[in-house]
Amino acid sequence: AWPLSKLMAGAIEISVRELGPVDWLVPVPLHRRRQRQRGFNQALVLAQLGGTGSGGRLNPDLLRRTRWTGQQAKLESEAARRDNTSGAFTATCGPRLGEGRRIGLVDDLITGGMTCEAAAEALRGRGWEVCWVVALGMAAARAMDSAGSAGDSDSRVDTDPAEI
């Protein structure tokens, strides 16, 4: 985690510089069953180790995964990924009067962006402003299929991560 946290710190630093500081760093949560299987939440570890210089305070309890979802990377289509994460998150509270409402969302890997979109939607629904998302990696587009067309139409490789 330590070498990867340096990469995360760099990504957070760039996000703060280019998109503005945030009040809170919020890691994308795992479902409690998956966290029990793994023994840790990799997004939380990366936010803890890499987010120390961001100026934002870590708040791992602000967002909860309310239902079990399959792994996004194993799903073939954008529609399947969107259905998989739809309604999977809830924000535990809204911003308090006088406290900042700007959030930086932290994840380990973005496959198609649907997990981060669902998490951001839950936060925005409670009054939070999701300013940026950082992740260590993004899944690349699949190789061309035999017909010569792109095999994965929901790849976000050409998309500015700030748009997610």
N, CA, C and O of each residue as an XYZ file, in Angstrom:
656
protein
N       0.811     -1.212      0.000
C       0.000      0.000      0.000
C       0.848      1.267      0.000
O       0.447      2.280     -0.574
N       2.021      1.219      0.642
C       2.829      2.445      0.731
C       3.258      2.970     -0.636
O       3.086      4.161     -0.895
N       3.812      2.134     -1.526
C       4.182      2.667     -2.850
C       2.974      3.205     -3.626
O       3.064      4.237     -4.291
N       1.851      2.501     -3.534
C       0.655      2.956     -4.234
C       0.098      4.238     -3.629
O      -0.473      5.064     -4.341
N       0.260      4.406     -2.326
C      -0.251      5.614     -1.680
C       0.475      6.856     -2.184
O      -0.101      7.944     -2.196
N       1.740      6.707     -2.603
C       2.466      7.852     -3.171
C       1.847      8.262     -4.499
O       1.748      9.451     -4.802
N       1.432      7.280     -5.289
C       0.732      7.588     -6.533
C      -0.605      8.270     -6.250
O      -0.977      9.228     -6.928
N      -1.324      7.770     -5.243
C      -2.602      8.367     -4.868
C      -2.404      9.799     -4.386
O      -3.174     10.692     -4.738
N      -1.371     10.012     -3.581
C      -1.086     11.369     -3.095
C      -0.847     12.318     -4.262
O      -1.309     13.458     -4.241
N      -0.125     11.851     -5.282
C       0.108     12.672     -6.460
C      -1.176     12.980     -7.206
O      -1.372     14.106     -7.662
N      -2.056     11.988     -7.337
C      -3.336     12.194     -8.014
C      -4.208     13.178     -7.244
O      -4.873     14.025     -7.842
N      -4.203     13.068     -5.931
C      -4.981     13.996     -5.101
C      -4.408     15.401     -5.227
O      -5.161     16.368     -5.352
N      -3.096     15.522     -5.197
C      -2.451     16.830     -5.321
C      -2.824     17.511     -6.638
O      -3.134     18.702     -6.655
N      -2.795     16.765     -7.731
C      -3.169     17.318     -9.035
C      -4.643     17.732     -9.037
O      -4.987     18.795     -9.553
N      -5.510     16.899     -8.465
C      -6.937     17.224     -8.409
C      -7.181     18.499     -7.623
O      -7.974     19.343     -8.038
N      -6.511     18.646     -6.500
C      -6.658     19.859     -5.683
C      -6.168     21.075     -6.468
O      -6.816     22.121     -6.481
N      -5.027     20.923     -7.116
C      -4.455     22.055     -7.861
C      -5.336     22.454     -9.048
O      -5.545     23.642     -9.295
N      -5.853     21.461     -9.782
C      -6.592     21.762    -11.000
C      -8.089     21.950    -10.814
O      -8.718     22.688    -11.573
N      -8.671     21.291     -9.809
C     -10.124     21.335     -9.633
C     -10.563     21.944     -8.308
O     -11.757     22.121     -8.066
N      -9.601     22.261     -7.455
C      -9.909     22.930     -6.211
C      -9.856     22.021     -4.998
O     -10.024     20.806     -5.099
N      -9.617     22.638     -3.848
C      -9.548     21.865     -2.607
C     -10.919     21.347     -2.200
O     -11.954     21.859     -2.627
N     -10.895     20.321     -1.367
C     -12.132     19.757     -0.844
C     -12.087     19.789      0.679
O     -11.027     19.910      1.293
N     -13.251     19.679      1.253
C     -13.363     19.649      2.711
C     -13.252     18.230      3.252
O     -12.803     18.011      4.377
N     -13.669     17.275      2.433
C     -13.724     15.879      2.869
C     -13.198     14.959      1.788
O     -13.486     15.155      0.607
N     -12.428     13.956      2.182
C     -12.064     12.845      1.319
C     -12.952     11.670      1.718
O     -13.001     11.293      2.889
N     -13.646     11.101      0.752
C     -14.572     10.008      1.033
C     -14.179      8.800      0.179
O     -14.292      8.850     -1.046
N     -13.721      7.723      0.807
C     -13.410      6.512      0.042
C     -14.690      5.788     -0.358
O     -15.668      5.774      0.389
N     -14.669      5.192     -1.536
C     -15.806      4.384     -1.971
C     -15.851      3.143     -1.075
O     -14.876      2.396     -0.995
N     -16.973      2.929     -0.411
C     -17.041      1.794      0.530
C     -17.298      0.469     -0.171
O     -17.894      0.413     -1.247
N     -16.838     -0.574      0.460
C     -17.180     -1.934      0.063
C     -18.442     -2.347      0.815
O     -18.764     -1.776      1.857
N     -19.142     -3.320      0.295
C     -20.228     -3.925      1.055
C     -19.594     -4.648      2.240
O     -18.482     -5.162      2.120
N     -20.266     -4.696      3.359
C     -19.677     -5.293      4.567
C     -19.259     -6.747      4.346
O     -18.277     -7.202      4.933
N     -19.992     -7.477      3.509
C     -19.616     -8.872      3.222
C     -18.282     -8.926      2.464
O     -17.426     -9.753      2.780
N     -18.100     -8.050      1.467
C     -16.848     -8.040      0.715
C     -15.693     -7.561      1.592
O     -14.579     -8.073      1.484
N     -15.950     -6.589      2.452
C     -14.890     -6.118      3.344
C     -14.488     -7.218      4.323
O     -13.310     -7.367      4.649
N     -15.456     -7.976      4.782
C     -15.155     -9.099      5.676
C     -14.311    -10.143      4.937
O     -13.387    -10.706      5.523
N     -14.609    -10.407      3.675
C     -13.832    -11.366      2.880
C     -12.390    -10.888      2.697
O     -11.449    -11.665      2.859
N     -12.221     -9.611      2.361
C     -10.884     -9.068      2.101
C     -10.122     -8.731      3.366
O      -8.900     -8.865      3.430
N     -10.850     -8.300      4.355
C     -10.211     -7.884      5.598
C      -9.868     -6.403      5.627
O      -9.389     -5.906      6.647
N     -10.101     -5.684      4.531
C      -9.821     -4.243      4.470
C     -10.532     -3.667      3.247
O     -10.955     -4.398      2.351
N     -10.651     -2.346      3.234
C     -11.177     -1.621      2.080
C     -10.002     -0.899      1.440
O      -9.448      0.028      2.031
N      -9.619     -1.311      0.247
C      -8.446     -0.744     -0.409
C      -8.600      0.753     -0.685
O      -7.607      1.477     -0.615
N      -9.790      1.243     -0.994
C      -9.985      2.677     -1.220
C      -9.756      3.460      0.078
O      -9.188      4.552      0.062
N     -10.198      2.896      1.185
C      -9.977      3.541      2.480
C      -8.489      3.598      2.812
O      -7.995      4.636      3.251
N      -7.779      2.508      2.610
C      -6.341      2.483      2.893
C      -5.616      3.521      2.041
O      -4.763      4.255      2.541
N      -5.956      3.579      0.756
C      -5.311      4.550     -0.131
C      -5.643      5.980      0.274
O      -4.774      6.851      0.216
N      -6.879      6.238      0.681
C      -7.255      7.579      1.135
C      -6.531      7.940      2.430
O      -6.092      9.077      2.602
N      -6.405      6.971      3.343
C      -5.695      7.225      4.603
C      -4.230      7.555      4.361
O      -3.700      8.512      4.926
N      -3.582      6.766      3.527
C      -2.149      6.936      3.310
C      -1.824      8.037      2.308
O      -0.823      8.736      2.466
N      -2.646      8.198      1.292
C      -2.336      9.152      0.233
C      -2.974     10.511      0.385
O      -2.575     11.456     -0.296
N      -3.945     10.635      1.252
C      -4.685     11.885      1.355
C      -4.239     12.830      2.434
O      -4.901     13.837      2.685
N      -3.133     12.532      3.080
C      -2.725     13.337      4.231
C      -2.387     14.776      3.868
O      -2.558     15.666      4.701
N      -1.917     15.029      2.664
C      -1.546     16.392      2.289
C      -2.617     17.132      1.523
O      -2.353     18.209      0.986
N      -3.814     16.589      1.456
C      -4.867     17.178      0.625
C      -5.551     18.371      1.266
O      -6.160     19.179      0.565
N      -5.465     18.498      2.563
C      -6.194     19.546      3.263
C      -7.596     19.120      3.649
O      -8.206     19.722      4.533
N      -8.116     18.085      2.996
C      -9.444     17.585      3.328
C      -9.359     16.560      4.445
O      -8.358     15.857      4.587
N     -10.407     16.485      5.223
C     -10.463     15.497      6.295
C     -11.075     14.213      5.764
O     -12.002     14.244      4.955
N     -10.561     13.106      6.215
C     -11.064     11.799      5.799
C     -12.377     11.517      6.512
O     -12.483     11.674      7.728
N     -13.379     11.097      5.739
C     -14.659     10.736      6.329
C     -15.153      9.427      5.701
O     -15.941      9.449      4.755
N     -14.686      8.289      6.231
C     -15.091      7.003      5.657
C     -16.511      6.588      6.020
O     -17.007      5.593      5.491
N     -17.176      7.320      6.906
C     -18.519      6.942      7.342
C     -19.620      7.730      6.640
O     -20.801      7.528      6.925
N     -19.250      8.618      5.733
C     -20.239      9.471      5.072
C     -21.023      8.742      3.985
O     -22.146      9.123      3.656
N     -20.427      7.703      3.439
C     -21.052      6.966      2.345
C     -21.087      5.493      2.720
O     -20.098      4.951      3.213
N     -22.224      4.845      2.488
C     -22.362      3.410      2.776
C     -22.834      2.683      1.530
O     -23.636      3.200      0.752
N     -22.318      1.470      1.356
C     -22.831      0.594      0.301
C     -23.966     -0.178      0.948
O     -23.751     -0.940      1.890
N     -25.163      0.017      0.446
C     -26.355     -0.524      1.094
C     -26.766     -1.888      0.576
O     -27.589     -2.567      1.190
N     -26.201     -2.290     -0.542
C     -26.515     -3.627     -1.038
C     -25.305     -4.224     -1.734
O     -24.425     -3.513     -2.219
N     -25.287     -5.551     -1.769
C     -24.214     -6.305     -2.402
C     -24.298     -6.101     -3.913
O     -25.385     -6.119     -4.490
N     -23.156     -5.908     -4.540
C     -23.096     -5.807     -5.995
C     -21.996     -6.733     -6.500
O     -21.016     -6.992     -5.801
N     -22.167     -7.218     -7.701
C     -21.117     -8.003     -8.328
C     -19.957     -7.098     -8.713
O     -20.092     -5.875     -8.715
N     -18.829     -7.695     -9.035
C     -17.663     -6.913     -9.426
C     -17.892     -6.289    -10.793
O     -18.240     -6.983    -11.748
N     -17.698     -4.990    -10.887
C     -17.915     -4.259    -12.120
C     -17.045     -4.782    -13.261
O     -17.504     -4.882    -14.399
N     -15.805     -5.109    -12.961
C     -14.868     -5.537    -14.001
C     -15.310     -6.824    -14.682
O     -14.863     -7.117    -15.791
N     -16.169     -7.589    -14.046
C     -16.622     -8.857    -14.632
C     -17.865     -8.681    -15.491
O     -18.307     -9.632    -16.135
N     -18.434     -7.482    -15.510
C     -19.638     -7.232    -16.300
C     -19.256     -6.680    -17.667
O     -18.318     -5.892    -17.784
N     -19.983     -7.095    -18.696
C     -19.599     -6.794    -20.077
C     -20.095     -5.455    -20.605
O     -19.414     -4.838    -21.424
N     -21.246     -4.989    -20.168
C     -21.821     -3.800    -20.799
C     -22.003     -2.658    -19.809
O     -22.049     -2.853    -18.595
N     -22.106     -1.469    -20.370
C     -22.369     -0.286    -19.557
C     -23.706     -0.419    -18.843
O     -23.824     -0.058    -17.672
N     -24.708     -0.933    -19.538
C     -26.033     -1.098    -18.935
C     -25.975     -2.048    -17.741
O     -26.593     -1.783    -16.709
N     -25.244     -3.142    -17.871
C     -25.117     -4.096    -16.761
C     -24.397     -3.455    -15.581
O     -24.773     -3.678    -14.431
N     -23.375     -2.669    -15.854
C     -22.640     -1.992    -14.773
C     -23.507     -0.951    -14.091
O     -23.478     -0.814    -12.868
N     -24.277     -0.221    -14.880
C     -25.162      0.799    -14.297
C     -26.228      0.133    -13.431
O     -26.489      0.589    -12.318
N     -26.844     -0.933    -13.925
C     -27.845     -1.665    -13.142
C     -27.241     -2.232    -11.865
O     -27.881     -2.231    -10.814
N     -26.024     -2.711    -11.960
C     -25.339     -3.312    -10.816
C     -25.157     -2.319     -9.676
O     -25.273     -2.697     -8.510
N     -24.878     -1.067     -9.987
C     -24.588     -0.082     -8.937
C     -25.752      0.848     -8.632
O     -25.686      1.622     -7.677
N     -26.810      0.787     -9.420
C     -27.950      1.674     -9.198
C     -28.525      1.461     -7.793
O     -28.906      0.347     -7.432
N     -28.582      2.526     -7.018
C     -29.124      2.452     -5.671
C     -28.272      1.699     -4.673
O     -28.754      1.337     -3.600
N     -27.006      1.453     -5.006
C     -26.146      0.658     -4.131
C     -25.525      1.467     -2.998
O     -24.941      0.891     -2.081
N     -25.641      2.794     -3.047
C     -25.008      3.648     -2.039
C     -26.028      4.581     -1.405
O     -27.051      4.922     -1.999
N     -25.716      4.979     -0.187
C     -26.490      6.018      0.474
C     -25.532      6.893      1.269
O     -24.565      6.410      1.857
N     -25.818      8.175      1.274
C     -25.060      9.101      2.122
C     -25.700      9.061      3.505
O     -26.925      9.103      3.626
N     -24.884      8.979      4.537
C     -25.413      8.820      5.890
C     -25.972     10.108      6.464
O     -26.768     10.073      7.402
N     -25.564     11.251      5.912
C     -26.072     12.537      6.387
C     -25.760     13.598      5.341
O     -25.014     13.356      4.392
N     -26.336     14.758      5.528
C     -26.025     15.899      4.676
C     -25.033     16.805      5.383
O     -24.702     16.580      6.547
N     -24.558     17.830      4.685
C     -23.604     18.750      5.314
C     -24.254     19.515      6.461
O     -25.432     19.869      6.412
N     -23.471     19.754      7.471
C     -23.943     20.560      8.603
C     -23.706     22.025      8.309
O     -22.754     22.379      7.612
N     -24.555     22.867      8.830
C     -24.432     24.310      8.650
C     -23.054     24.764      9.116
O     -22.646     24.449     10.234
N     -22.347     25.483      8.291
C     -21.034     26.003      8.656
C     -19.880     25.080      8.326
O     -18.723     25.497      8.378
N     -20.171     23.828      7.986
C     -19.111     22.909      7.580
C     -19.045     22.876      6.063
O     -20.041     23.109      5.378
N     -17.873     22.587      5.556
C     -17.704     22.505      4.117
C     -18.479     21.348      3.522
O     -18.727     20.340      4.184
N     -18.858     21.506      2.266
C     -19.658     20.491      1.587
C     -18.951     19.901      0.376
O     -19.532     19.084     -0.339
N     -17.705     20.302      0.133
C     -16.959     19.839     -1.044
C     -16.266     18.501     -0.766
O     -15.559     18.348      0.230
N     -16.484     17.537     -1.669
C     -15.976     16.175     -1.473
C     -15.064     15.769     -2.614
O     -15.317     16.077     -3.779
N     -13.988     15.063     -2.251
C     -13.150     14.338     -3.196
C     -13.397     12.860     -2.957
O     -13.179     12.365     -1.850
N     -13.842     12.161     -3.966
C     -14.157     10.740     -3.861
C     -12.913      9.940     -4.231
O     -12.247     10.252     -5.218
N     -12.593      8.907     -3.445
C     -11.377      8.108     -3.637
C     -11.760      6.654     -3.899
O     -12.533      6.053     -3.153
N     -11.196      6.102     -4.984
C     -11.410      4.681     -5.296
C     -10.086      4.097     -5.767
O      -9.129      4.833     -6.010
N     -10.031      2.790     -5.896
C      -8.783      2.160     -6.342
C      -8.716      2.047     -7.856
O      -7.676      2.327     -8.453
N      -9.823      1.638     -8.488
C      -9.836      1.408     -9.922
C     -11.190      1.810    -10.478
O     -12.226      1.513     -9.883
N     -11.181      2.484    -11.617
C     -12.415      2.829    -12.309
C     -12.508      1.937    -13.531
O     -11.647      1.972    -14.410
N     -13.567      1.135    -13.578
C     -13.769      0.246    -14.717
C     -14.512      0.986    -15.819
O     -14.015      1.090    -16.940
N     -15.675      1.490    -15.516
C     -16.462      2.237    -16.491
C     -17.026      3.520    -15.925
O     -17.660      4.294    -16.642
N     -16.800      3.751    -14.641
C     -17.263      4.971    -14.000
C     -18.592      4.863    -13.287
O     -18.996      5.799    -12.597
N     -19.289      3.736    -13.436
C     -20.628      3.624    -12.856
C     -20.628      3.595    -11.327
O     -21.529      4.156    -10.704
N     -19.634      2.950    -10.715
C     -19.579      2.915     -9.247
C     -19.415      4.323     -8.703
O     -20.127      4.725     -7.782
N     -18.480      5.072     -9.270
C     -18.253      6.440     -8.808
C     -19.458      7.331     -9.095
O     -19.794      8.204     -8.295
N     -20.108      7.112    -10.240
C     -21.310      7.888    -10.542
C     -22.410      7.604     -9.521
O     -23.072      8.530     -9.053
N     -22.610      6.332     -9.171
C     -23.649      5.980     -8.201
C     -23.318      6.544     -6.821
O     -24.204      7.030     -6.119
N     -22.055      6.479     -6.437
C     -21.640      7.038     -5.141
C     -21.833      8.552     -5.124
O     -22.351      9.107     -4.155
N     -21.417      9.214     -6.195
C     -21.571     10.674     -6.274
C     -23.043     11.076     -6.268
O     -23.413     12.072     -5.647
N     -23.872     10.315     -6.950
C     -25.306     10.593     -6.980
C     -25.910     10.529     -5.569
O     -26.718     11.376     -5.190
N     -25.506      9.516     -4.805
C     -26.016      9.391     -3.436
C     -25.583     10.585     -2.588
O     -26.374     11.112     -1.805
N     -24.348     11.003     -2.740
C     -23.841     12.149     -1.980
C     -24.532     13.440     -2.404
O     -24.944     14.233     -1.557
N     -24.659     13.651     -3.695
C     -25.319     14.870     -4.186
C     -26.778     14.925     -3.733
O     -27.311     16.000     -3.462
N     -27.412     13.767     -3.654
C     -28.801     13.707     -3.202
C     -28.989     14.194     -1.774
O     -30.099     14.559     -1.385
N     -27.922     14.204     -0.995
C     -27.989     14.699      0.387
C     -27.380     16.090      0.533
O     -27.240     16.587      1.650
N     -27.015     16.727     -0.585
C     -26.537     18.112     -0.528
C     -25.035     18.299     -0.611
O     -24.543     19.417     -0.457
N     -24.297     17.227     -0.850
C     -22.842     17.334     -0.967
C     -22.464     17.722     -2.385
O     -23.197     17.435     -3.331
N     -21.335     18.366     -2.527
C     -20.795     18.722     -3.837
C     -19.582     17.829     -4.103
O     -18.532     18.001     -3.483
N     -19.727     16.889     -5.014
C     -18.614     16.007     -5.371
C     -17.800     16.733     -6.439
O     -18.251     16.911     -7.571
N     -16.595     17.147     -6.057
C     -15.771     17.999     -6.921
C     -14.872     17.213     -7.850
O     -14.620     17.642     -8.976
N     -14.390     16.078     -7.402
C     -13.511     15.246     -8.214
C     -13.454     13.835     -7.665
O     -13.824     13.559     -6.524
N     -12.972     12.954     -8.528
C     -12.775     11.539     -8.192
C     -11.332     11.201     -8.516
O     -10.839     11.557     -9.586
N     -10.651     10.523     -7.610
C      -9.309     10.029     -7.903
C      -9.303      8.515     -7.742
O      -9.995      7.951     -6.895
N      -8.502      7.884     -8.581
C      -8.319      6.435     -8.527
C      -6.914      6.145     -9.026
O      -6.328      6.943     -9.757
N      -6.385      5.016     -8.633
C      -5.055      4.626     -9.092
C      -5.037      4.225    -10.552
O      -4.025      4.391    -11.233
N      -6.140      3.702    -11.032
C      -6.145      3.247    -12.406
C      -7.519      3.282    -13.015
O      -8.537      3.385    -12.331
N      -7.512      3.192    -14.336
C      -8.731      3.101    -15.123
C      -8.589      1.906    -16.041
O      -7.529      1.700    -16.632
N      -9.632      1.125    -16.168
C      -9.593     -0.020    -17.067
C      -9.463      0.483    -18.499
O     -10.130      1.440    -18.890
N      -8.610     -0.158    -19.271
C      -8.410      0.213    -20.671
C      -9.493     -0.412    -21.536
O     -10.141     -1.380    -21.138
N      -9.679      0.144    -22.707
C     -10.643     -0.407    -23.657
C     -10.221     -1.820    -24.040
O      -9.032     -2.128    -24.121
N     -11.202     -2.660    -24.271
C     -10.898     -4.017    -24.733
C     -10.376     -3.957    -26.156
O     -10.626     -3.001    -26.889
N      -9.658     -4.979    -26.524
C      -9.112     -5.058    -27.878
C     -10.236     -5.086    -28.903
O     -11.379     -5.410    -28.581
N      -9.902     -4.751    -30.114
C     -10.883     -4.773    -31.198
C     -11.417     -6.194    -31.361
O     -10.658     -7.162    -31.318
N     -12.735     -6.307    -31.550
C     -13.290     -7.643    -31.764
C     -13.065     -8.074    -33.214
O     -12.485     -7.322    -33.997
N     -13.511     -9.258    -33.574
C     -13.221     -9.811    -34.900
C     -13.863     -9.005    -36.021
O     -13.399     -9.073    -37.160
N     -14.914     -8.245    -35.735
C     -15.556     -7.429    -36.759
C     -14.843     -6.099    -36.945
O     -15.175     -5.330    -37.847
N     -13.850     -5.827    -36.079
C     -13.090     -4.594    -36.219
C     -13.650     -3.421    -35.454
O     -13.180     -2.296    -35.625
N     -14.648     -3.652    -34.609
C     -15.200     -2.560    -33.812
C     -14.712     -2.704    -32.380
O     -14.262     -3.773    -31.967
N     -14.808     -1.623    -31.636
C     -14.364     -1.653    -30.247
C     -15.218     -2.634    -29.478
O     -16.435     -2.680    -29.658
N     -14.591     -3.413    -28.625
C     -15.305     -4.444    -27.889
C     -15.998     -3.953    -26.642
O     -16.845     -4.667    -26.105
N     -15.681     -2.772    -26.157
C     -16.261     -2.279    -24.909
C     -16.607     -0.819    -25.092
O     -15.733      0.044    -25.007
N     -17.866     -0.533    -25.342
C     -18.280      0.822    -25.662
C     -18.307      1.757    -24.467
O     -18.441      2.966    -24.650
N     -18.185      1.238    -23.235
C     -18.289      2.147    -22.098
C     -16.939      2.519    -21.522
O     -16.880      3.092    -20.434
N     -15.868      2.216    -22.205
C     -14.547      2.578    -21.706
C     -14.435      4.079    -21.563
O     -14.878      4.824    -22.437
N     -13.850      4.526    -20.473
C     -13.692      5.940    -20.205
C     -12.269      6.407    -20.450
O     -11.878      7.457    -19.940
N     -11.486      5.666    -21.208
C     -10.080      6.010    -21.400
C      -9.921      7.396    -21.991
O      -9.003      8.124    -21.614
N     -10.812      7.784    -22.926
C     -10.702      9.086    -23.554
C     -11.454     10.172    -22.798
O     -11.504     11.314    -23.256
N     -12.030      9.848    -21.668
C     -12.817     10.788    -20.897
C     -11.975     11.424    -19.812
O     -11.208     10.745    -19.130
N     -12.119     12.712    -19.656
C     -11.446     13.430    -18.589
C     -11.981     12.895    -17.259
O     -13.190     12.939    -17.035
N     -11.120     12.392    -16.370
C     -11.599     11.859    -15.098
C     -12.411     12.860    -14.291
O     -13.223     12.463    -13.455
N     -12.204     14.161    -14.529
C     -12.976     15.167    -13.804
C     -14.455     15.125    -14.183
O     -15.298     15.634    -13.445
N     -14.778     14.518    -15.336
C     -16.152     14.449    -15.782
C     -16.941     13.332    -15.135
O     -18.167     13.307    -15.238
N     -16.273     12.413    -14.476
C     -16.949     11.244    -13.898
C     -17.761     11.629    -12.689
O     -18.397     10.772    -12.075
